[in-house]
Amino acid sequence: MAQRAKVADVYADYGNRYPPEQYELLKEVTHWTAGDVEREKQLRAEHVNPSSTLGQALASSWTCLNLLLLKTLPRIACLLPWMLEKTVDVQQHFNDLELRIRNYAVTVLAAMLA
């Protein structure tokens, strides 16, 4: 799915080891329809070569994470100006709220003192 979306993909190899009877039990109790289960079988039959694979070793995980970041950062970099703009917008909004609250507080205090 990630490769079809043209984003970095990582295969979690450690999550693929389970007894077959547990998978059969999962299919019996799932909310999936028979069509969903069949589609999942077809997807499993497709052979996909992952860009990176996570195994049990922590070193492998760190190497894979670094590869993922190197692939993903250029895509995120184009969002940085937008993210900065939104951050400034939020700061301005809260500054405006603070000034309004302060003005109301001064007005209420002046009315109470009068």
MODELLER restraints for C-alpha pairs under 7 A, 6 or more apart:
rsr = mdl.restraints
at = mdl.atoms
rsr.add(forms.Gaussian(group=physical.xy_distance, feature=features.Distance(at['CA:2:A'], at['CA:8:A']), mean=6.50, stdev=0.5))
rsr.add(forms.Gaussian(group=physical.xy_distance, feature=features.Distance(at['CA:2:A'], at['CA:9:A']), mean=5.43, stdev=0.5))
rsr.add(forms.Gaussian(group=physical.xy_distance, feature=features.Distance(at['CA:3:A'], at['CA:9:A']), mean=6.31, stdev=0.5))
rsr.add(forms.Gaussian(group=physical.xy_distance, feature=features.Distance(at['CA:8:A'], at['CA:68:A']), mean=5.96, stdev=0.5))
rsr.add(forms.Gaussian(group=physical.xy_distance, feature=features.Distance(at['CA:8:A'], at['CA:71:A']), mean=6.13, stdev=0.5))
rsr.add(forms.Gaussian(group=physical.xy_distance, feature=features.Distance(at['CA:8:A'], at['CA:72:A']), mean=6.43, stdev=0.5))
rsr.add(forms.Gaussian(group=physical.xy_distance, feature=features.Distance(at['CA:9:A'], at['CA:50:A']), mean=6.38, stdev=0.5))
rsr.add(forms.Gaussian(group=physical.xy_distance, feature=features.Distance(at['CA:9:A'], at['CA:51:A']), mean=5.92, stdev=0.5))
rsr.add(forms.Gaussian(group=physical.xy_distance, feature=features.Distance(at['CA:9:A'], at['CA:52:A']), mean=6.67, stdev=0.5))
rsr.add(forms.Gaussian(group=physical.xy_distance, feature=features.Distance(at['CA:10:A'], at['CA:50:A']), mean=6.18, stdev=0.5))
rsr.add(forms.Gaussian(group=physical.xy_distance, feature=features.Distance(at['CA:10:A'], at['CA:51:A']), mean=6.31, stdev=0.5))
rsr.add(forms.Gaussian(group=physical.xy_distance, feature=features.Distance(at['CA:10:A'], at['CA:52:A']), mean=4.82, stdev=0.5))
rsr.add(forms.Gaussian(group=physical.xy_distance, feature=features.Distance(at['CA:10:A'], at['CA:53:A']), mean=5.43, stdev=0.5))
rsr.add(forms.Gaussian(group=physical.xy_distance, feature=features.Distance(at['CA:10:A'], at['CA:54:A']), mean=6.80, stdev=0.5))
rsr.add(forms.Gaussian(group=physical.xy_distance, feature=features.Distance(at['CA:11:A'], at['CA:50:A']), mean=5.95, stdev=0.5))
rsr.add(forms.Gaussian(group=physical.xy_distance, feature=features.Distance(at['CA:11:A'], at['CA:52:A']), mean=6.23, stdev=0.5))
rsr.add(forms.Gaussian(group=physical.xy_distance, feature=features.Distance(at['CA:11:A'], at['CA:53:A']), mean=4.58, stdev=0.5))
rsr.add(forms.Gaussian(group=physical.xy_distance, feature=features.Distance(at['CA:11:A'], at['CA:54:A']), mean=5.97, stdev=0.5))
rsr.add(forms.Gaussian(group=physical.xy_distance, feature=features.Distance(at['CA:12:A'], at['CA:53:A']), mean=6.01, stdev=0.5))
rsr.add(forms.Gaussian(group=physical.xy_distance, feature=features.Distance(at['CA:12:A'], at['CA:54:A']), mean=4.85, stdev=0.5))
rsr.add(forms.Gaussian(group=physical.xy_distance, feature=features.Distance(at['CA:12:A'], at['CA:55:A']), mean=6.69, stdev=0.5))
rsr.add(forms.Gaussian(group=physical.xy_distance, feature=features.Distance(at['CA:13:A'], at['CA:53:A']), mean=6.36, stdev=0.5))
rsr.add(forms.Gaussian(group=physical.xy_distance, feature=features.Distance(at['CA:13:A'], at['CA:54:A']), mean=5.73, stdev=0.5))
rsr.add(forms.Gaussian(group=physical.xy_distance, feature=features.Distance(at['CA:13:A'], at['CA:55:A']), mean=5.51, stdev=0.5))
rsr.add(forms.Gaussian(group=physical.xy_distance, feature=features.Distance(at['CA:14:A'], at['CA:55:A']), mean=5.52, stdev=0.5))
rsr.add(forms.Gaussian(group=physical.xy_distance, feature=features.Distance(at['CA:14:A'], at['CA:56:A']), mean=6.08, stdev=0.5))
rsr.add(forms.Gaussian(group=physical.xy_distance, feature=features.Distance(at['CA:52:A'], at['CA:64:A']), mean=5.93, stdev=0.5))
rsr.add(forms.Gaussian(group=physical.xy_distance, feature=features.Distance(at['CA:53:A'], at['CA:64:A']), mean=6.86, stdev=0.5))
rsr.add(forms.Gaussian(group=physical.xy_distance, feature=features.Distance(at['CA:54:A'], at['CA:60:A']), mean=6.27, stdev=0.5))
rsr.add(forms.Gaussian(group=physical.xy_distance, feature=features.Distance(at['CA:54:A'], at['CA:61:A']), mean=5.38, stdev=0.5))
rsr.add(forms.Gaussian(group=physical.xy_distance, feature=features.Distance(at['CA:54:A'], at['CA:64:A']), mean=6.61, stdev=0.5))
rsr.add(forms.Gaussian(group=physical.xy_distance, feature=features.Distance(at['CA:55:A'], at['CA:61:A']), mean=6.72, stdev=0.5))
